[in-house]
Amino acid sequence: CYHMHIDTSIPERDLNSVMPLARLAELETEGFVGSSAPSHYSFMGYILKEKELLESSTPAMIEQMRREEVDVVLLVPV
């Protein structure tokens, strides 16, 4: 589900334009990166509860990434 504040035609044609998991898998296969973490995160810029995002969700994501020993984070702005 998504909100209507963005042009959805591009991600509808190619989901990798917003969540490039297939491209990441290709980089793994080529040996350019070691491996991706088991967890991936996505959130919209139209956030109504920014305090919850900053005080609850973001620390939880960071803690999960620490448990998964993530070295690098890829941010894909849309």
PyMOL commands that set and color helices and strands:
alter all, ss='L'
color gray80, all
select helices_A, chain A and resi 9-13+15-17+21-29+50-67
alter helices_A, ss='H'
color red, helices_A
deselect
rebuild
show_as cartoon
